[in-house]
Amino acid sequence: MCYSGVINKILSFAFPPSQTRVFKKTSGNGDLTLYLGKRDFVDHVTSVDIVDGVLKVDPANLNGRKVFVYLACAFRYGSEDLDVIGLSCRRDIWVKRVQVFPVLAGGIGKTPMQEALVKKAGEQAHHFSFEMPNNLPCSVALQPGPSDSGKACGVDFELKAYIAKAADDGDEVIEKKDTCRLMIRKIQFSPASTKAGPKAEITSPLQLSASLGKENYYHGDPISINVKINNDSSKVVKKIKITVEQNTAVVLYSSDNYVKAVCSEEFGETIEANSTFEKEFTMTPLLANNSEKRGIAVDGRLKDGDTNLASTTLCESGEKEMQGIIISYKVKVSVSLSSGGLLGSLTGSDVVAELPLILMSPKPAANWSKSVISSDLMSHSSRGASGPEMVLCTSDWMKVPPGKLHISDDGHSNVVALLTLYLNRNHFNQILYSTIGYRL
């Protein structure tokens, strides 16, 4: 058997080739078909990804009507059940409409994504694009309680195609069969930063200094908090409590703030009067530990269960007030003092230091999608690995010396496999034999 064929067979078994994914939705009457190349659009703070799509229109049943597409950012603050009785619990924050058919003169050019979608959809396909302003909130949902039902409150983005006589006529009734829609997300990723974390100092009645290990943290990463205490008071420190709080600012008709503790822990540290203390604590706020808390803000994922705590909202300095839901976090370090004696905690007090926290998802590497890792391969030990790490394409694997292997898939614009093996030749032979019954 050819060695390269063996490797390609293993890689294709563990990591099937990447396919470009297209999202499609068809109206009830079959006259409209909406195509999108992606449903996540990134807010880069100073700009937002263009929403570029294609709509296939069958003009046979239009009867003089036109076809429009709109993109809306809306805040839903009530159950969809109330819409049935005429009470709308949805407020549009921003809406933009374009006419797709008949095609207007002076249209915009196609993006590479639209070129591919038009080829897929055929001759009746028409392209459209939307530019979102950078002062819109990101997609956020407020977690419902265990007994709640229906769509969660929050901010969402809806792309809708419809057949109507006019783009926006409040008196015209548009039938559901004449519409099709796709929900999309506006998201932000953590900016690259090497800055030191924020620091806070309190000087009375004792000297408390608290700082974070770095400026930005990713969801799921432990947050390091360094605490220094110079207890030059006459009281005794009985405990230290550290809390990570999520602040949800809902800005619509008025501004309301909701504060939820997403991670909290007490440490029984005793610091006597006229003594010093220094220690680094770690906290890891996770949605899994807050799954039954009503009102926790989560990232507006399209599928249930595939989400994190909501990311910090980033916006340009000096930008006009943003509407919708704005998310921020802070770390509170609370030091409890008591004077001791019979009165104990009755004469105690708390000293609190607060630190701003940026909690977000990391920006994906360019041209890479979510990695798929073979558990069988990764379970092997890295002992015995030696030599420099090399990048190996599937067609060029024989150039790897014994030691580290770094295998990446080539020939696809969206790579699904990034596999790093710290294996020697014997380990690799074991994997070959267990996978396809063959040894090199």
C-alpha positions as CSV (number, residue, x, y, z in Angstrom):
1,M,0.0,0.0,0.0
2,C,1.3,3.5,-0.8
3,Y,2.4,5.4,2.3
4,S,0.7,8.6,1.2
5,G,-2.5,6.7,0.5
6,V,-2.4,5.3,4.0
7,I,-2.0,8.7,5.6
8,N,-4.7,10.2,3.4
9,K,-7.0,7.4,4.4
10,I,-6.4,8.0,8.1
11,L,-6.9,11.8,7.7
12,S,-10.1,11.3,5.7
13,F,-11.4,8.9,8.3
14,A,-10.8,11.2,11.2
15,F,-11.3,14.5,9.4
16,P,-13.6,14.6,6.4
17,P,-12.9,17.3,3.8
18,S,-14.4,20.8,4.6
19,Q,-17.5,21.8,2.6
20,T,-18.6,25.4,2.2
21,R,-21.9,25.7,4.1
22,V,-24.8,27.6,2.6
23,F,-27.9,28.6,4.7
24,K,-31.2,28.4,2.8
25,K,-34.8,29.2,3.6
26,T,-37.8,29.0,1.3
27,S,-41.1,30.8,1.6
28,G,-44.4,28.9,2.1
29,N,-45.5,29.4,-1.5
30,G,-42.1,28.5,-2.9
31,D,-41.7,31.8,-4.8
32,L,-38.8,33.1,-2.6
33,T,-35.6,31.3,-1.6
34,L,-33.1,33.1,0.7
35,Y,-29.4,32.1,0.6
36,L,-26.7,33.2,3.0
37,G,-23.1,32.1,3.2
38,K,-22.9,32.6,6.9
39,R,-25.1,33.6,9.9
40,D,-22.4,35.2,12.1
41,F,-21.3,38.7,11.3
42,V,-18.4,40.3,13.2
43,D,-18.5,43.7,14.8
44,H,-14.9,45.0,14.7
45,V,-15.9,48.1,16.8
46,T,-15.0,50.5,14.0
47,S,-16.9,48.6,11.4
48,V,-19.2,45.6,10.9
49,D,-19.1,42.8,8.4
50,I,-21.4,43.4,5.4
51,V,-24.4,41.2,5.3
52,D,-24.3,39.8,1.7
53,G,-26.9,37.3,0.5
54,V,-28.9,36.2,-2.5
55,L,-32.6,35.9,-3.1
56,K,-34.1,33.6,-5.7
57,V,-37.4,35.0,-7.0
58,D,-40.0,33.3,-9.1
59,P,-41.9,36.2,-10.7
60,A,-44.8,34.1,-12.0
61,N,-47.1,34.7,-9.1
62,L,-46.2,38.3,-8.1
63,N,-49.2,39.9,-9.9
64,G,-47.6,43.3,-10.0
65,R,-46.2,43.2,-6.5
66,K,-42.6,43.7,-5.6
67,V,-40.0,41.8,-3.6
68,F,-38.1,43.4,-0.7
69,V,-35.6,42.3,1.8
70,Y,-35.1,43.9,5.2
71,L,-32.6,43.6,8.0
72,A,-33.8,44.5,11.5
73,C,-32.2,44.7,14.9
74,A,-34.9,44.3,17.5
75,F,-35.3,43.9,21.2
76,R,-37.9,41.4,22.4
77,Y,-39.1,42.0,25.9
78,G,-42.1,39.6,26.2
79,S,-43.5,36.3,25.2
80,E,-44.4,35.6,21.5
81,D,-47.8,34.5,22.8
82,L,-48.8,38.1,23.4
83,D,-48.3,38.9,19.7
84,V,-51.3,36.7,19.0
85,I,-53.7,39.0,20.9
86,G,-52.3,42.1,19.3
87,L,-49.8,43.1,22.0
88,S,-46.4,43.4,20.3
89,C,-43.5,42.8,22.7
90,R,-40.9,43.6,20.1
91,R,-39.3,47.0,19.4
92,D,-37.2,47.6,16.3
93,I,-33.9,49.4,17.2
94,W,-32.8,49.6,13.6
95,V,-34.4,48.6,10.2
96,K,-33.2,48.9,6.6
97,R,-35.1,47.7,3.5
98,V,-34.0,47.2,-0.1
99,Q,-36.0,46.3,-3.2
100,V,-34.7,43.1,-4.8
101,F,-37.2,42.7,-7.7
102,P,-37.8,44.3,-10.0
103,V,-34.2,45.2,-10.1
104,L,-33.5,48.9,-9.7
105,A,-31.0,50.7,-11.8
106,G,-27.5,51.4,-10.4
107,G,-27.3,48.3,-8.3
108,I,-24.2,47.4,-6.3
109,G,-21.6,44.8,-7.4
110,K,-21.4,41.3,-6.2
111,T,-19.1,40.1,-3.4
112,P,-17.2,36.8,-4.0
113,M,-19.7,35.1,-1.7
114,Q,-22.6,36.3,-3.7
115,E,-20.9,35.2,-7.0
116,A,-20.8,31.7,-5.6
117,L,-24.4,31.8,-4.3
118,V,-25.7,33.2,-7.6
119,K,-24.2,30.2,-9.4
120,K,-25.8,27.9,-7.0
121,A,-29.3,29.6,-7.2
122,G,-29.5,30.0,-10.9
123,E,-30.8,32.7,-13.3
124,Q,-33.6,33.9,-11.0
125,A,-31.1,34.9,-8.3
126,H,-30.7,38.5,-7.2
127,H,-28.0,39.7,-4.8
128,F,-28.4,42.2,-1.9
129,S,-26.2,43.7,0.8
130,F,-26.6,45.6,4.1
131,E,-24.2,47.7,6.0
132,M,-24.9,47.8,9.7
133,P,-23.9,50.8,11.8
134,N,-21.3,50.2,14.5
135,N,-23.6,51.5,17.3
136,L,-25.9,48.5,17.3
137,P,-25.8,46.0,20.2
138,C,-24.6,42.5,19.7
139,S,-26.9,39.5,19.7
140,V,-27.8,38.7,23.4
141,A,-30.4,36.6,25.1
142,L,-31.6,36.8,28.7
143,Q,-31.7,33.3,30.1
144,P,-35.3,32.2,31.0
145,G,-36.1,30.5,34.2
146,P,-36.6,26.7,34.4
147,S,-40.4,27.0,34.0
148,D,-40.4,29.7,31.3
149,S,-41.3,28.8,27.7
150,G,-41.2,30.6,24.4
151,K,-38.5,32.7,22.9
152,A,-36.1,34.3,25.3
153,C,-36.0,38.1,25.7
154,G,-33.0,39.8,24.2
155,V,-31.6,41.4,21.1
156,D,-31.8,39.6,17.8
157,F,-31.2,40.3,14.1
158,E,-33.7,39.1,11.5
159,L,-33.2,39.0,7.7
160,K,-36.6,38.8,6.0
161,A,-37.6,38.6,2.4
162,Y,-41.3,39.3,1.5
163,I,-43.7,40.1,-1.4
164,A,-45.7,43.3,-1.1
165,K,-47.0,46.3,-3.0
166,A,-44.9,48.7,-1.0
167,A,-41.8,48.4,1.1
168,D,-43.4,49.6,4.4
169,D,-47.1,50.1,4.3
170,G,-48.7,49.7,7.7
171,D,-52.1,49.0,6.1
172,E,-51.0,46.3,3.8
173,V,-51.4,42.7,5.1
174,I,-48.5,40.5,4.1
175,E,-49.3,36.8,4.3
176,K,-46.9,34.5,6.0
177,K,-46.6,32.3,2.8
178,D,-45.2,35.3,1.0
179,T,-42.3,35.7,3.4
180,C,-39.1,33.8,4.4
181,R,-36.6,34.7,7.1
182,L,-33.3,33.8,8.6
183,M,-32.0,34.8,12.0
184,I,-28.4,36.0,12.1
185,R,-26.0,37.1,14.8
186,K,-23.9,40.1,15.3
187,I,-20.9,39.1,17.4
188,Q,-17.6,40.5,18.8
189,F,-14.3,38.9,19.6
190,S,-11.7,39.8,22.1
191,P,-9.1,42.2,20.8
192,A,-5.5,41.2,21.0
193,S,-4.0,42.8,24.1
194,T,-0.7,42.4,26.1
195,K,-1.6,45.1,28.6
196,A,-1.5,44.4,32.3
197,G,-4.7,43.9,34.1
198,P,-6.6,46.7,36.0
199,K,-5.6,47.5,39.6
200,A,-7.5,49.0,42.5
201,E,-6.3,50.3,45.8
202,I,-8.1,51.1,49.1
203,T,-6.2,52.8,51.9
204,S,-8.7,52.9,54.7
205,P,-9.3,51.4,57.3
206,L,-6.6,49.0,55.9
207,Q,-4.5,49.0,52.8
208,L,-6.0,46.7,50.2
209,S,-4.6,46.3,46.7
210,A,-6.2,44.1,44.1
211,S,-5.3,43.5,40.4
212,L,-6.1,41.1,37.5
213,G,-3.4,39.1,35.8
214,K,-4.2,40.6,32.3
215,E,-6.6,43.0,30.6
216,N,-8.8,40.5,28.6
217,Y,-10.0,37.0,29.5
218,Y,-11.7,34.3,27.4
219,H,-14.8,32.4,28.4
220,G,-13.9,29.4,30.4
221,D,-10.4,30.6,31.3
222,P,-9.5,31.0,35.0
223,I,-9.3,34.6,36.1
224,S,-6.3,35.4,38.3
225,I,-6.8,38.0,41.0
226,N,-3.8,39.1,43.1
227,V,-4.7,40.4,46.5
228,K,-2.4,42.3,48.8
229,I,-3.4,43.4,52.3
230,N,-1.4,45.5,54.8
231,N,-3.6,45.3,57.9
232,D,-2.4,48.3,59.8
233,S,-5.7,48.6,61.6
234,S,-6.7,47.3,65.0
235,K,-9.2,44.9,63.5
236,V,-8.8,41.3,62.3
237,V,-9.6,40.1,58.7
238,K,-11.9,37.1,59.0
239,K,-12.5,36.3,55.4
240,I,-12.0,37.4,51.8
241,K,-14.9,37.1,49.3
242,I,-14.4,37.4,45.6
243,T,-17.3,37.8,43.2
244,V,-17.5,38.2,39.4
245,E,-20.6,40.2,38.6
246,Q,-22.4,40.6,35.2
247,N,-24.0,44.0,34.6
248,T,-26.8,44.0,32.0
249,A,-27.8,47.5,31.0
250,V,-31.1,47.6,29.1
251,V,-31.4,50.8,27.2
252,L,-34.7,51.4,25.5
253,Y,-37.3,53.9,26.7
254,S,-35.2,54.3,29.8
255,S,-32.0,52.8,31.2
256,D,-32.2,49.9,33.6
257,N,-29.3,48.0,35.1
258,Y,-29.4,44.4,36.4
259,V,-26.5,43.0,38.3
260,K,-26.1,39.2,38.6
261,A,-23.2,37.3,40.4
262,V,-22.0,34.7,37.9
263,C,-19.2,33.4,40.2
264,S,-18.6,33.9,43.9
265,E,-16.4,32.3,46.5
266,E,-15.4,32.9,50.1
267,F,-11.9,32.2,51.4
268,G,-11.4,31.9,55.1
269,E,-8.2,33.8,55.4
270,T,-7.4,35.3,58.8
271,I,-5.1,38.3,58.9
272,E,-4.3,39.6,62.3
273,A,-3.8,43.3,63.1
274,N,-0.5,44.8,62.1
275,S,0.3,42.1,59.6
276,T,0.5,41.7,55.8
277,F,-0.9,39.2,53.4
278,E,-0.5,38.5,49.7
279,K,-2.1,35.7,47.6
280,E,-3.3,35.0,44.1
281,F,-6.8,33.6,43.8
282,T,-8.5,32.2,40.7
283,M,-12.1,32.3,39.6
284,T,-13.8,30.7,36.6
285,P,-17.2,32.1,35.7
286,L,-19.1,29.5,33.6
287,L,-22.6,29.5,32.2
288,A,-22.9,25.8,33.3
289,N,-22.8,27.0,36.9
290,N,-25.6,29.5,36.3
291,S,-27.9,27.4,34.1
292,E,-31.0,28.0,36.2
293,K,-30.6,31.6,37.0
294,R,-33.3,33.7,35.3
295,G,-32.0,36.9,33.7
296,I,-28.4,35.9,33.1
297,A,-27.3,37.4,29.8
298,V,-25.9,34.8,27.3
299,D,-24.5,35.1,23.8
300,G,-27.3,35.0,21.3
301,R,-26.6,31.6,19.8
302,L,-28.9,30.1,17.2
303,K,-29.0,26.7,18.8
304,D,-30.0,25.9,22.4
305,G,-27.2,24.7,24.6
306,D,-24.4,26.1,22.3
307,T,-23.5,29.3,24.1
308,N,-21.5,31.2,26.7
309,L,-22.1,33.9,29.2
310,A,-22.7,37.1,27.2
311,S,-19.5,38.8,26.1
312,T,-18.5,42.3,27.2
313,T,-19.8,44.9,24.8
314,L,-17.1,47.0,23.1
315,C,-17.8,50.3,21.5
316,E,-15.9,53.3,20.2
317,S,-15.1,56.0,22.7
318,G,-17.3,59.1,22.2
319,E,-19.9,57.0,20.3
320,K,-23.5,58.1,20.7
321,E,-25.6,56.1,23.2
322,M,-26.2,52.5,22.2
323,Q,-29.7,51.0,22.5
324,G,-30.5,47.5,23.4
325,I,-28.5,45.4,25.8
326,I,-25.0,46.4,26.9
327,I,-22.9,43.9,28.9
328,S,-20.1,44.6,31.3
329,Y,-18.3,42.7,34.1
330,K,-16.4,43.5,37.2
331,V,-14.6,41.6,39.9
332,K,-15.4,42.6,43.5
333,V,-12.9,41.8,46.3
334,S,-14.5,42.1,49.7
335,V,-12.4,42.0,52.9
336,S,-14.4,41.4,56.1
337,L,-13.1,43.0,59.3
338,S,-14.1,42.3,62.8
339,S,-12.8,43.8,66.1
340,G,-12.9,40.5,67.9
341,G,-14.1,40.0,71.5
342,L,-17.7,39.4,72.5
343,L,-19.2,41.7,70.0
344,G,-17.3,40.0,67.1
345,S,-18.9,40.7,63.7
346,L,-21.4,43.1,65.2
347,T,-18.7,45.8,65.1
348,G,-17.2,44.6,61.8
349,S,-17.1,46.2,58.4
350,D,-16.2,45.4,54.8
351,V,-13.6,46.9,52.6
352,V,-14.4,46.4,48.9
353,A,-12.2,46.9,45.8
354,E,-13.8,46.7,42.3
355,L,-12.0,45.8,39.1
356,P,-13.4,46.1,35.5
357,L,-13.3,42.8,33.6
358,I,-13.3,42.2,29.9
359,L,-14.7,38.7,29.2
360,M,-15.1,37.6,25.6
361,S,-14.5,34.8,23.1
362,P,-11.1,34.7,21.3
363,K,-10.9,35.7,17.7
364,P,-10.6,32.6,15.4
365,A,-7.4,32.2,13.5
366,A,-7.6,33.4,9.9
367,N,-8.9,30.8,7.4
368,W,-9.5,28.3,10.1
369,S,-12.7,26.9,11.3
370,K,-13.4,24.9,14.5
371,S,-10.7,22.3,15.0
372,V,-11.7,18.6,15.2
373,I,-9.3,16.6,17.2
374,S,-9.1,12.8,17.2
375,S,-9.4,11.6,20.8
376,D,-7.5,8.4,19.9
377,L,-4.5,10.3,18.6
378,M,-4.5,12.9,21.3
379,S,-4.6,10.2,24.0
380,H,-1.0,9.1,23.3
381,S,1.8,10.4,25.4
382,S,4.2,13.1,24.1
383,R,7.1,11.5,25.8
384,G,9.9,10.7,23.4
385,A,9.1,13.5,21.0
386,S,12.1,15.3,19.7
387,G,13.3,17.5,16.9
388,P,11.8,20.7,15.4
389,E,8.1,21.0,14.7
390,M,7.2,20.9,11.1
391,V,4.1,21.7,9.1
392,L,3.1,18.7,7.0
393,C,0.6,18.7,4.1
394,T,-1.2,15.4,3.4
395,S,0.6,15.0,0.1
396,D,4.1,15.6,1.6
397,W,4.0,13.6,4.9
398,M,7.2,11.6,4.2
399,K,9.4,14.7,4.9
400,V,8.7,14.5,8.6
401,P,11.7,13.2,10.7
402,P,11.0,11.0,13.8
403,G,9.6,13.1,16.5
404,K,7.0,15.8,16.4
405,L,4.5,15.8,13.7
406,H,2.3,18.8,12.8
407,I,-0.3,17.8,10.2
408,S,-2.6,20.3,8.6
409,D,-5.1,19.8,5.8
410,D,-4.4,21.7,2.5
411,G,-6.5,22.5,-0.6
412,H,-9.6,23.8,1.2
413,S,-10.5,27.4,1.9
414,N,-12.2,26.4,5.2
415,V,-9.9,24.0,7.0
416,V,-11.5,21.7,9.5
417,A,-8.5,19.7,10.7
418,L,-5.6,21.0,12.7
419,L,-3.9,17.9,14.2
420,T,-0.7,18.0,16.2
421,L,0.9,14.7,17.1
422,Y,3.7,14.3,19.6
423,L,4.4,10.8,18.6
424,N,7.4,8.7,17.6
425,R,7.3,6.2,14.8
426,N,6.2,3.4,17.1
427,H,3.3,5.3,18.4
428,F,2.3,6.2,14.9
429,N,2.4,2.5,13.8
430,Q,0.2,1.6,16.7
431,I,-2.4,4.1,15.5
432,L,-2.1,2.9,11.9
433,Y,-2.6,-0.7,13.0
434,S,-5.6,0.0,15.3
435,T,-7.2,2.2,12.6
436,I,-6.8,0.2,9.4
437,G,-4.9,-2.9,10.4
438,Y,-1.7,-1.8,8.6
439,R,1.9,-1.1,9.8
440,L,4.6,0.9,8.1
